[in-house]
Amino acid sequence: MRIFYGVQGTGNGHITRARVMAKELYAAGMDVSFQFTGRPADKYFEMAIFNDYQVRTGLTFNTDKGQVNYLKTAWKAKPLTFIKDVASLDLSAYDLVICDFEPVTAWAAKKQKKTVLGIGHQYAFNHKIPKAGSNPVAKEIMKYFAPADVGVGLHWHHFGQPILPPIIDTTGTSANTIKNKIIVYLPFEDQREVIRLLSPFRHFIFHIYAPETVQSEFDHIICHPLSREGFQKNLQDCAGIISNAGFELASESLRLGKKILAKPLHAQMEQISNAAALQQLGYGYVMNDMEPAVIERWLHDDHAVQVTYPNTARILVQWIQDGMPEMNKDFVDAVWNKVDVLQIQLK
């Protein structure tokens, strides 16, 4: 089977999910061509698993001081380039088109009357899951940004809906936890402000990852450039993460039993909804702004949640091979019966 797989590349979460899917698709003997949009070609890193992947401009959201700026997003959009990208993408040679919220692939397939299988967290919002921060603009974006004919939504819990658990690497286990080691990934925030905010907490060691690194004058705050290998290594033995409310990093952290403090992007419905879900499930702390009191309370909380998820990617690949039958209640229940939630105390 020949598959064309479009991935939203604005953040790293979609790419992380695609890495796991790529591994399982290759193992099943699939011939997969990947396309990424949403960031400049030279800003992708550690992409060898995707072989000769394609890069197009696509569409992305612009942020300013920790929130989505819709005016700036509209101003910087390149509609003529987007139309050209959609028109130039030939999908005629492929048996299946998969889209992880990537608009060029979705709209090119629509134009060519190709069925699109949408796999990703955003497709869970077609169902009754925790939602917050919605507005007419956000609703239209979620509906039309990367439409799919068949949508497989992913979330941390089923909420009684026909959605599946996260697609994450289920191999490997967490190393011995260093209680005062914290990973910080707030790429949309002012990194100098992040350093200033964390500087009083000298009994903790903070490892900050950001697209543009700045110099830290504090011994307990270490700034790193983006690196999948380095990030994963530090994630293994940290006690917790401070991050925006992206889906994939929180999923990995839950699997490893790391405590979570999420700061959702303002005016970004998906992240605000993710934060609401974390609170509803009791899976993490939330701060709407960079709040020192919340950070201090979270840092001294020794409790975390560890969730064992199945290999959802492998389940999906088998489902694709079986002809993508309707995901009925028995199928969905059988998947979620493999999930185990454990309350743990960090030592």
Secondary structure as a PSIPRED ss2 file (coil, helix, strand):
# PSIPRED VFORMAT (PSIPRED V4.0)

   1 M C   1.000  0.000  0.000
   2 R E   0.000  0.000  1.000
   3 I E   0.000  0.000  1.000
   4 F E   0.000  0.000  1.000
   5 Y E   0.000  0.000  1.000
   6 G E   0.000  0.000  1.000
   7 V E   0.000  0.000  1.000
   8 Q E   0.000  0.000  1.000
   9 G C   1.000  0.000  0.000
  10 T C   1.000  0.000  0.000
  11 G C   1.000  0.000  0.000
  12 N C   1.000  0.000  0.000
  13 G H   0.000  1.000  0.000
  14 H H   0.000  1.000  0.000
  15 I H   0.000  1.000  0.000
  16 T H   0.000  1.000  0.000
  17 R H   0.000  1.000  0.000
  18 A H   0.000  1.000  0.000
  19 R H   0.000  1.000  0.000
  20 V H   0.000  1.000  0.000
  21 M H   0.000  1.000  0.000
  22 A H   0.000  1.000  0.000
  23 K H   0.000  1.000  0.000
  24 E H   0.000  1.000  0.000
  25 L H   0.000  1.000  0.000
  26 Y H   0.000  1.000  0.000
  27 A H   0.000  1.000  0.000
  28 A C   1.000  0.000  0.000
  29 G C   1.000  0.000  0.000
  30 M C   1.000  0.000  0.000
  31 D E   0.000  0.000  1.000
  32 V E   0.000  0.000  1.000
  33 S E   0.000  0.000  1.000
  34 F E   0.000  0.000  1.000
  35 Q E   0.000  0.000  1.000
  36 F E   0.000  0.000  1.000
  37 T E   0.000  0.000  1.000
  38 G C   1.000  0.000  0.000
  39 R C   1.000  0.000  0.000
  40 P C   1.000  0.000  0.000
  41 A H   0.000  1.000  0.000
  42 D H   0.000  1.000  0.000
  43 K H   0.000  1.000  0.000
  44 Y C   1.000  0.000  0.000
  45 F C   1.000  0.000  0.000
  46 E C   1.000  0.000  0.000
  47 M C   1.000  0.000  0.000
  48 A H   0.000  1.000  0.000
  49 I H   0.000  1.000  0.000
  50 F H   0.000  1.000  0.000
  51 N C   1.000  0.000  0.000
  52 D C   1.000  0.000  0.000
  53 Y C   1.000  0.000  0.000
  54 Q E   0.000  0.000  1.000
  55 V E   0.000  0.000  1.000
  56 R E   0.000  0.000  1.000
  57 T C   1.000  0.000  0.000
  58 G C   1.000  0.000  0.000
  59 L C   1.000  0.000  0.000
  60 T C   1.000  0.000  0.000
  61 F C   1.000  0.000  0.000
  62 N C   1.000  0.000  0.000
  63 T E   0.000  0.000  1.000
  64 D C   1.000  0.000  0.000
  65 K C   1.000  0.000  0.000
  66 G C   1.000  0.000  0.000
  67 Q E   0.000  0.000  1.000
  68 V E   0.000  0.000  1.000
  69 N C   1.000  0.000  0.000
  70 Y H   0.000  1.000  0.000
  71 L H   0.000  1.000  0.000
  72 K H   0.000  1.000  0.000
  73 T H   0.000  1.000  0.000
  74 A H   0.000  1.000  0.000
  75 W H   0.000  1.000  0.000
  76 K H   0.000  1.000  0.000
  77 A C   1.000  0.000  0.000
  78 K C   1.000  0.000  0.000
  79 P H   0.000  1.000  0.000
  80 L H   0.000  1.000  0.000
  81 T H   0.000  1.000  0.000
  82 F H   0.000  1.000  0.000
  83 I H   0.000  1.000  0.000
  84 K H   0.000  1.000  0.000
  85 D H   0.000  1.000  0.000
  86 V H   0.000  1.000  0.000
  87 A H   0.000  1.000  0.000
  88 S H   0.000  1.000  0.000
  89 L C   1.000  0.000  0.000
  90 D C   1.000  0.000  0.000
  91 L C   1.000  0.000  0.000
  92 S C   1.000  0.000  0.000
  93 A C   1.000  0.000  0.000
  94 Y C   1.000  0.000  0.000
  95 D C   1.000  0.000  0.000
  96 L E   0.000  0.000  1.000
  97 V E   0.000  0.000  1.000
  98 I E   0.000  0.000  1.000
  99 C E   0.000  0.000  1.000
 100 D E   0.000  0.000  1.000
 101 F C   1.000  0.000  0.000
 102 E C   1.000  0.000  0.000
 103 P H   0.000  1.000  0.000
 104 V H   0.000  1.000  0.000
 105 T H   0.000  1.000  0.000
 106 A H   0.000  1.000  0.000
 107 W H   0.000  1.000  0.000
 108 A H   0.000  1.000  0.000
 109 A H   0.000  1.000  0.000
 110 K H   0.000  1.000  0.000
 111 K H   0.000  1.000  0.000
 112 Q C   1.000  0.000  0.000
 113 K C   1.000  0.000  0.000
 114 K C   1.000  0.000  0.000
 115 T C   1.000  0.000  0.000
 116 V E   0.000  0.000  1.000
 117 L E   0.000  0.000  1.000
 118 G E   0.000  0.000  1.000
 119 I E   0.000  0.000  1.000
 120 G E   0.000  0.000  1.000
 121 H H   0.000  1.000  0.000
 122 Q H   0.000  1.000  0.000
 123 Y H   0.000  1.000  0.000
 124 A H   0.000  1.000  0.000
 125 F H   0.000  1.000  0.000
 126 N H   0.000  1.000  0.000
 127 H C   1.000  0.000  0.000
 128 K C   1.000  0.000  0.000
 129 I C   1.000  0.000  0.000
 130 P C   1.000  0.000  0.000
 131 K C   1.000  0.000  0.000
 132 A C   1.000  0.000  0.000
 133 G C   1.000  0.000  0.000
 134 S C   1.000  0.000  0.000
 135 N C   1.000  0.000  0.000
 136 P H   0.000  1.000  0.000
 137 V H   0.000  1.000  0.000
 138 A H   0.000  1.000  0.000
 139 K H   0.000  1.000  0.000
 140 E H   0.000  1.000  0.000
 141 I H   0.000  1.000  0.000
 142 M H   0.000  1.000  0.000
 143 K H   0.000  1.000  0.000
 144 Y H   0.000  1.000  0.000
 145 F C   1.000  0.000  0.000
 146 A C   1.000  0.000  0.000
 147 P C   1.000  0.000  0.000
 148 A C   1.000  0.000  0.000
 149 D C   1.000  0.000  0.000
 150 V E   0.000  0.000  1.000
 151 G E   0.000  0.000  1.000
 152 V E   0.000  0.000  1.000
 153 G E   0.000  0.000  1.000
 154 L E   0.000  0.000  1.000
 155 H C   1.000  0.000  0.000
 156 W C   1.000  0.000  0.000
 157 H C   1.000  0.000  0.000
 158 H C   1.000  0.000  0.000
 159 F C   1.000  0.000  0.000
 160 G C   1.000  0.000  0.000
 161 Q C   1.000  0.000  0.000
 162 P C   1.000  0.000  0.000
 163 I C   1.000  0.000  0.000
 164 L E   0.000  0.000  1.000
 165 P C   1.000  0.000  0.000
 166 P C   1.000  0.000  0.000
 167 I C   1.000  0.000  0.000
 168 I C   1.000  0.000  0.000
 169 D C   1.000  0.000  0.000
 170 T C   1.000  0.000  0.000
 171 T C   1.000  0.000  0.000
 172 G C   1.000  0.000  0.000
 173 T C   1.000  0.000  0.000
 174 S C   1.000  0.000  0.000
 175 A C   1.000  0.000  0.000
 176 N C   1.000  0.000  0.000
 177 T C   1.000  0.000  0.000
 178 I C   1.000  0.000  0.000
 179 K C   1.000  0.000  0.000
 180 N C   1.000  0.000  0.000
 181 K E   0.000  0.000  1.000
 182 I E   0.000  0.000  1.000
 183 I E   0.000  0.000  1.000
 184 V E   0.000  0.000  1.000
 185 Y E   0.000  0.000  1.000
 186 L C   1.000  0.000  0.000
 187 P C   1.000  0.000  0.000
 188 F C   1.000  0.000  0.000
 189 E C   1.000  0.000  0.000
 190 D C   1.000  0.000  0.000
 191 Q H   0.000  1.000  0.000
 192 R H   0.000  1.000  0.000
 193 E H   0.000  1.000  0.000
 194 V H   0.000  1.000  0.000
 195 I H   0.000  1.000  0.000
 196 R H   0.000  1.000  0.000
 197 L H   0.000  1.000  0.000
 198 L H   0.000  1.000  0.000
 199 S C   1.000  0.000  0.000
 200 P C   1.000  0.000  0.000
 201 F C   1.000  0.000  0.000
 202 R C   1.000  0.000  0.000
 203 H C   1.000  0.000  0.000
 204 F C   1.000  0.000  0.000
 205 I E   0.000  0.000  1.000
 206 F E   0.000  0.000  1.000
 207 H E   0.000  0.000  1.000
 208 I E   0.000  0.000  1.000
 209 Y E   0.000  0.000  1.000
 210 A E   0.000  0.000  1.000
 211 P C   1.000  0.000  0.000
 212 E C   1.000  0.000  0.000
 213 T C   1.000  0.000  0.000
 214 V C   1.000  0.000  0.000
 215 Q C   1.000  0.000  0.000
 216 S C   1.000  0.000  0.000
 217 E C   1.000  0.000  0.000
 218 F C   1.000  0.000  0.000
 219 D C   1.000  0.000  0.000
 220 H C   1.000  0.000  0.000
 221 I E   0.000  0.000  1.000
 222 I E   0.000  0.000  1.000
 223 C E   0.000  0.000  1.000
 224 H E   0.000  0.000  1.000
 225 P E   0.000  0.000  1.000
 226 L C   1.000  0.000  0.000
 227 S C   1.000  0.000  0.000
 228 R H   0.000  1.000  0.000
 229 E H   0.000  1.000  0.000
 230 G H   0.000  1.000  0.000
 231 F H   0.000  1.000  0.000
 232 Q H   0.000  1.000  0.000
 233 K H   0.000  1.000  0.000
 234 N H   0.000  1.000  0.000
 235 L H   0.000  1.000  0.000
 236 Q H   0.000  1.000  0.000
 237 D H   0.000  1.000  0.000
 238 C C   1.000  0.000  0.000
 239 A C   1.000  0.000  0.000
 240 G E   0.000  0.000  1.000
 241 I E   0.000  0.000  1.000
 242 I E   0.000  0.000  1.000
 243 S E   0.000  0.000  1.000
 244 N C   1.000  0.000  0.000
 245 A C   1.000  0.000  0.000
 246 G C   1.000  0.000  0.000
 247 F H   0.000  1.000  0.000
 248 E H   0.000  1.000  0.000
 249 L H   0.000  1.000  0.000
 250 A H   0.000  1.000  0.000
 251 S H   0.000  1.000  0.000
 252 E H   0.000  1.000  0.000
 253 S H   0.000  1.000  0.000
 254 L H   0.000  1.000  0.000
 255 R H   0.000  1.000  0.000
 256 L H   0.000  1.000  0.000
 257 G C   1.000  0.000  0.000
 258 K C   1.000  0.000  0.000
 259 K E   0.000  0.000  1.000
 260 I E   0.000  0.000  1.000
 261 L E   0.000  0.000  1.000
 262 A E   0.000  0.000  1.000
 263 K C   1.000  0.000  0.000
 264 P C   1.000  0.000  0.000
 265 L C   1.000  0.000  0.000
 266 H E   0.000  0.000  1.000
 267 A C   1.000  0.000  0.000
 268 Q C   1.000  0.000  0.000
 269 M H   0.000  1.000  0.000
 270 E H   0.000  1.000  0.000
 271 Q H   0.000  1.000  0.000
 272 I H   0.000  1.000  0.000
 273 S H   0.000  1.000  0.000
 274 N H   0.000  1.000  0.000
 275 A H   0.000  1.000  0.000
 276 A H   0.000  1.000  0.000
 277 A H   0.000  1.000  0.000
 278 L H   0.000  1.000  0.000
 279 Q H   0.000  1.000  0.000
 280 Q H   0.000  1.000  0.000
 281 L H   0.000  1.000  0.000
 282 G C   1.000  0.000  0.000
 283 Y C   1.000  0.000  0.000
 284 G C   1.000  0.000  0.000
 285 Y E   0.000  0.000  1.000
 286 V E   0.000  0.000  1.000
 287 M C   1.000  0.000  0.000
 288 N C   1.000  0.000  0.000
 289 D C   1.000  0.000  0.000
 290 M C   1.000  0.000  0.000
 291 E C   1.000  0.000  0.000
 292 P H   0.000  1.000  0.000
 293 A H   0.000  1.000  0.000
 294 V H   0.000  1.000  0.000
 295 I H   0.000  1.000  0.000
 296 E H   0.000  1.000  0.000
 297 R H   0.000  1.000  0.000
 298 W H   0.000  1.000  0.000
 299 L H   0.000  1.000  0.000
 300 H C   1.000  0.000  0.000
 301 D C   1.000  0.000  0.000
 302 D C   1.000  0.000  0.000
 303 H E   0.000  0.000  1.000
 304 A E   0.000  0.000  1.000
 305 V E   0.000  0.000  1.000
 306 Q E   0.000  0.000  1.000
 307 V E   0.000  0.000  1.000
 308 T E   0.000  0.000  1.000
 309 Y C   1.000  0.000  0.000
 310 P C   1.000  0.000  0.000
 311 N C   1.000  0.000  0.000
 312 T H   0.000  1.000  0.000
 313 A H   0.000  1.000  0.000
 314 R H   0.000  1.000  0.000
 315 I H   0.000  1.000  0.000
 316 L H   0.000  1.000  0.000
 317 V H   0.000  1.000  0.000
 318 Q H   0.000  1.000  0.000
 319 W H   0.000  1.000  0.000
 320 I H   0.000  1.000  0.000
 321 Q H   0.000  1.000  0.000
 322 D C   1.000  0.000  0.000
 323 G C   1.000  0.000  0.000
 324 M C   1.000  0.000  0.000
 325 P C   1.000  0.000  0.000
 326 E C   1.000  0.000  0.000
 327 M C   1.000  0.000  0.000
 328 N C   1.000  0.000  0.000
 329 K H   0.000  1.000  0.000
 330 D H   0.000  1.000  0.000
 331 F H   0.000  1.000  0.000
 332 V H   0.000  1.000  0.000
 333 D H   0.000  1.000  0.000
 334 A H   0.000  1.000  0.000
 335 V H   0.000  1.000  0.000
 336 W H   0.000  1.000  0.000
 337 N C   1.000  0.000  0.000
 338 K C   1.000  0.000  0.000
 339 V C   1.000  0.000  0.000
 340 D E   0.000  0.000  1.000
 341 V E   0.000  0.000  1.000
 342 L E   0.000  0.000  1.000
 343 Q E   0.000  0.000  1.000
 344 I E   0.000  0.000  1.000
 345 Q E   0.000  0.000  1.000
 346 L C   1.000  0.000  0.000
 347 K C   1.000  0.000  0.000
